[in-house]
Amino acid sequence: MYKNYGGRLLSLEPIKGLSLCEVFVFGSNLLGHHRGGAARMAMDHFGAQWGNGVGPQGKCYAIPTMFRNVEEIKPYAEAFVEYVKSHPLNRFLITRLGCGIAGFSDEQVAPLFDGLYNVKNAVFSLEWWWVLQELHYGEKEESPEVPESVDEQKLLELSRQYRYEIGAGLHNSVPSITIRYIEEEGKFGYTGLMNSFFFHSPNEFYVFSTEEKYKERHEGHILLDEFHDQCFNQGYVRRVHFAGVRTPFKDSRGDSIYTGDIVKAYFHGSQYILPVAAFPGRYVLPLDNHCIPMSECSKFVRLGTVFYKMDKEYDWREPLVNGRCMSFFQSVYGTFGCPPSSTLGKELTKAQRTPSFYTEDWQYAVLKGLDIEYNWRH
């Protein structure tokens, strides 16, 4: 497993292999006589062609540097910058070209590639990155904007928009969205950044992990479909059950509320027990033909989640949180909007023992009688 980079920086280890999307960028001469240094490595291992001194070849890109004046490199550097921008799913590993046999300094050559400073799929040596950062000293880097509300469809759109950044694991280049998911053993897990998860389709949710225990479950074919790469630096990918997004709201204990949580909400002097859903532009508590905006509620007490009586096979195919929220509402309130206290009590008992794949009501009654601690808060 090759790990040739970290963020935007080349690894300090020698580059011994390339992933499917990676391109080795080296300094050459116009005649394409790749006799030494990075050029020889490119020819021996990555497909550089003898006699070809300019442009893409094999899994490489050659930039002529053997000139008397550094300005003569400039037109080739400019052409390369445009090439990188037109190939957003490739990762370009840019060596310190021109700073070896050609005899130029980092301070002379690196600025020729300044056009790639904000291009995420360009990876530089530490020496060049210092030079480029000095050129941009004092500039404020804006964090990606987080949407006002997030559901599965929005996450799918973001997964497409930030495809390269997610596959490359660029932690600071994607919207900061916290996701909750369910493992097969019935426990909640959380990922803190967009780059740790992605939607392959509205009903297919995947998370990355570097833990070796997930090696056998690694679904590498999904990475090839989604990112056209093995995403070695991200570790292993596996499919899990999507179980909500962290909202900006807190409950009475100061814990974050997620979509799919069931809360007691205080709204204009009245109390409502309802699940949390994501509608376009806002988070709401859905009713039969309208909804209560969470932003207009004064207090929330979190009571459980809608992730109970889950069917493993069905919920792989239909994990949509809003659908579960409406199912809870209909099972409790029906068509009259005023549930018997016993019905509500039974549903809340199940909601507290979540996430759960138990399918029978008596199983939840047993859990309650045994006073087994539920894990939805953890």
Secondary structure by P-SEA (a helix, b strand, c coil): cccccccccccccccccccccbbbbbbbcccccccccaaaaaaacccccccccccccccbbbbbccccccccaaaaaaaaaaaaaacccbbbbccccccccccccccccccccccccccccccccaaaaaaaaaaaccbbbbcccccccccaaaaaaaaaaaaaaaaacccccccbbbbbbbcccbbbbbbccccccccccccbbbbbbcccccccccaaaaaaaccccccccccbbbbbbbccccccccccccccccccccccccccccccbbbbbbccccccccccccccccccccbbbbcccccccccaaaaaacccaaaaaaaaaaaaccccccccaaaaaaaaaaaaacccccccaaaaaaaaaacccccccc
